[in-house]
Amino acid sequence: MAATTGPASRRVSVFPSPQELGPALAQLVLERAAAAGGGGRRFSVGLSGGSLVEILARDLPPAVASAAVSPAGWLLAFCDERLVPPEHPDSTAGAYKAQLLPRLPVPGPRVLTAPPRAAPRRRRRRVFPGEDIPVFDLLVLGVGPDGHTGSLFPGHPLLQEKEKIVAAITDSPKPPPERITLTLPVLNAARMVVFVATGESKAAVLKRILEGDEENPLPAARVQPRSGQLRWFLDESAAKELTIPVEKHSVL
Ligand SMILES: O=C(O)[C@H](O)[C@@H](O)[C@H](O)[C@H](O)COP(=O)(O)O
């Protein structure tokens, strides 16, 4: 049963805990990779930091292994990045390089690390030829208890950005203050966006994002892919205040 309220293609899936959510997320990544494959085109996937790193590092490698898939044709990018050295514990790319990449088969994905400033147009043209705004096959986003996603924070002027595809922020309310982030035009151009949120600390904000109708929507509520699909993967604690129909996944 698919959840059908809200935007036409939005589906909200609820899992008992992150332990069940992780393998389902890994399957979704593989499905999207298979759908994108062929024609010499890379499967482009953007990942976020925070608790997602642990979930993907735990559940994606076994899924890749059991499906005997090669990630060599994948292009892995980051939805946002904290501007710290790669070896710093706050570095999102550093965390994926330490925890996920060594567990994937070799040759692994091509990894697009964030430039310290907005991406030069030439580089973007090489990676996403012919596209004015990069169209990712899949973006995996988190959401903070304040409703931020990527490094797009409530009330921040970056929410109005229309031109840049990657923007710098120097006053992030969540440390560290200096970050770069994909902008809303890129998030909303993706073929699929999946939000992942677990834990009780997200329950109240998820009710606002998924059921609210606010004049000034929270950043995560502004992610409505124009022609792509929008998925939400939640655990029961995060979903506990929701009254919209959801797709419940139980342990078999
Ligand atoms: O830089 C970051 O912190 C992330 O990229 C950020 O957008 C994250 O996805 C959310 O804050 C949710 O984080 P948690 O899943 O750890 O709560």
The ligand as a Gaussian input file, in Angstrom:
#p B3LYP/6-31G(d) Opt

LIG

0 1
 O       26.158000      17.844000       7.340000
 C       25.260000      17.199000       7.808000
 O       25.050000      17.157000       9.001000
 C       24.351000      16.428000       6.914000
 O       24.678000      16.227000       5.636000
 C       22.954000      16.806000       7.233000
 O       22.169000      17.367000       6.273000
 C       22.328000      15.575000       7.813000
 O       21.895000      14.739000       6.788000
 C       21.193000      15.924000       8.750000
 O       21.670000      16.821000       9.699000
 C       20.670000      14.706000       9.449000
 O       21.692000      14.157000      10.212000
 P       21.429000      12.909000      11.161000
 O       20.913000      11.838000      10.272000
 O       22.774000      12.580000      11.740000
 O       20.453000      13.365000      12.165000

